Amino acid sequence: MSYSYLFRDDYSEGMHPRILEALARTNLQQEAGYGADTFSQEAEQLIKKMINKPNANVHFVSTGTQANLICLASILKPYESVIAVDTAHPNTRETGAIEATGHRINTVTGIEGRLTPTSILEVLESHTNEHMVKPRVVFISQATELGTIYSKDELQQLSKVCRQAGLYLYIDGARMGSALMAQDADFDLSTIADICDMFYIGGTKNGALFGEAIVIVNPDLQQHFRYHLKQRGALLAKMRSISVQFIELFKDNLYFENAKHANMVARELATGIKQCGYDFLNSTSTNQVFPILPNGIIEKLQRQYAFYVLAKSLSTPNSSVIRLCTSWATPESAVQQFLGDLKNYRT
Ligand SMILES: Cc1ncc(COP(=O)(O)O)c(C=O)c1O
């Protein structure tokens, strides 16, 4: 089926042209393998400087699922578990990758995709002895699966609870760029590095061909991480293929400009949909919007546009929640065309 435009994902294009140029420019340069290359070292230094953490460790992997499962499995003892919201990506979309490493995910109900300190404490209160798993890591994503973000204060509160309870805090940053560039964001990458033990900066969803940068802030978790990478098949001989991309992404703010654009077109979509009189699952300030549209209109839109239909709306009869996702490459003309069609179908 051919569509006018895909609002399905933020990785529907190959890569930003500057990434393609950077890969081509460095292509014939001979380098050492497995991360010992000059690009990986430069990218690591660049990221450490940006977060103001000279003693952090940086590793590059190819997918978000790989980052999540390797990071979490590297932290946990066999009987330890992860606390996450029910909508968390590893709980809904990663084929049981975390569970396949032998660790349970203790899920709690999120508030618009966000985890709260209270729900962490509730899990701890109900896991008190060796007949149960021992929660050890708190998993959150910034931005969340529902397109929302945690404020600096919320992040600090989560961090405080974790530190008091002896839990590690891990942040999935598949959409970190979008979160950082949200209009209501009051944090930067240093804030993220200050409040958590380990996180990753997503490249795949923000203009890279592929690649995620894992940052291990807590020195207790740094040792032997490359063994975990290698054993799970993630230690790339051509690690340079990812680090070259991150160097380019962080040159002249490309990473941030990409995310700013994706957020801006998502905002235009949301504003136009609201003007048509439709409601949303929740309000977002990142590159995903979740309008609730009548099923008949969804069917018509689906003939021209690709997007996910998530669930029947419980609040609005004969309507469903859809997800529209924008990217660094989404043209404003595609947004205007979608909104024009929505208006036509409404009448
Ligand atoms: C928040 C989040 N984490 C992790 C992933 C997994 O990334 P990948 O598909 O690269 O494994 C995704 C992908 O959609 C995601 O949205």
The ligand as a Tripos MOL2 file, in Angstrom:
@<TRIPOS>MOLECULE
LIG
   16    16     1     0     0
SMALL
NO_CHARGES

@<TRIPOS>ATOM
      1 C1         11.3870    4.1520   24.5520 C.3       1 LIG1
      2 C2         11.9410    3.0850   23.6590 C.ar      1 LIG1
      3 N1         12.8900    2.2820   24.1180 N.ar      1 LIG1
      4 C3         13.4410    1.3140   23.3620 C.ar      1 LIG1
      5 C4         13.0220    1.1040   22.0730 C.ar      1 LIG1
      6 C5         13.6080   -0.0340   21.2930 C.3       1 LIG1
      7 O1         14.4000    0.3880   20.2770 O.3       1 LIG1
      8 P1         14.8020   -0.6160   19.0820 P.3       1 LIG1
      9 O2         13.6000   -0.7680   18.2320 O.co2     1 LIG1
     10 O3         15.9350    0.1190   18.4240 O.co2     1 LIG1
     11 O4         15.2340   -1.8900   19.6840 O.co2     1 LIG1
     12 C6         12.0300    1.9200   21.5340 C.ar      1 LIG1
     13 C7         11.5760    1.7070   20.1280 C.2       1 LIG1
     14 O5         10.5290    2.0440   19.6930 O.2       1 LIG1
     15 C8         11.4530    2.9210   22.3610 C.ar      1 LIG1
     16 O6         10.4580    3.7060   21.9110 O.3       1 LIG1
@<TRIPOS>BOND
     1     1     2 1
     2     2     3 ar
     3     2    15 ar
     4     3     4 ar
     5     4     5 ar
     6     5     6 1
     7     5    12 ar
     8     6     7 1
     9     7     8 1
    10     8     9 2
    11     8    10 1
    12     8    11 1
    13    12    13 1
    14    12    15 ar
    15    13    14 2
    16    15    16 1
@<TRIPOS>SUBSTRUCTURE
     1 LIG1         1 GROUP 0 **** ****
